[in-house]
Amino acid sequence: MPRDLAHLSDEAVLALLGRSEEAALAELYDRYGGAAYRLARRVVRDPNLAEDAVQDAFLAIWRGAARFVPDRRHAAAWIMTVVHRRAVDIVRREEHRRAKALDPADDSRPDRSAAEAVWLRLERERVQLALARLPDAQREVLELAYYGGFTQSELAERLGRPLGTIKSQMYTALHNLKDLIEGAGEEETWKKS
């Protein structure tokens, strides 16, 4: 049985949403769906991707409503911030996909020489071995980011860690991975001489 929530403040509707009231999500969408779409459209510049951003944002709002603290910010600002972040995440994901599609190092090229293919395979193996030597938390964020295509914001939400922690783990992981890969190259050189 639908409830009429139009008389409630945004913060009160978010509180209901935090208790998994579906009518509260519908009410927030009625209030902010249009503005959210316009914002997402300005960021992503594509109607279909804007719809995806809004859908992702309202799903994140549904999941995060219980953590919303009304004393710290206004509900409208929080909602639009979530929408903006999702739109930016989609832009980054699409740029990553486009760049990957245009990558000349892609092994699916039929004109790749056998030597190039072997070299790429050996480089992949070096990276995989170095990844395996990283601590679990560092390896997890790198694999999800680079192989899974997740943004740092998506990783924070997916892994239940603060965004700052994800950024720190990625920075440390990349630094450690570089050291491991360079160290492996030095060890190979040393062993050969």
Buried (B, 14 or more C-beta within 10 A) or exposed (E): EEEEBEEBEBBBBBBBBBEEBEBBBBBBBEBBBEBBBEBBBEBBEBEEBBBBBBEBBBEBBBEBBEEBEBEEEEBBEBBBEBBBBBBBBBBBBEEBEEEEEEEEEEEEEEEBEEEEEEEBEEEEEBBEEBBEEBEEBBBBBBBBBBEEEBBBBBBBBEBEBEEEBBBBBBEBBBEBBEEBBEEBEEEEEEEEE
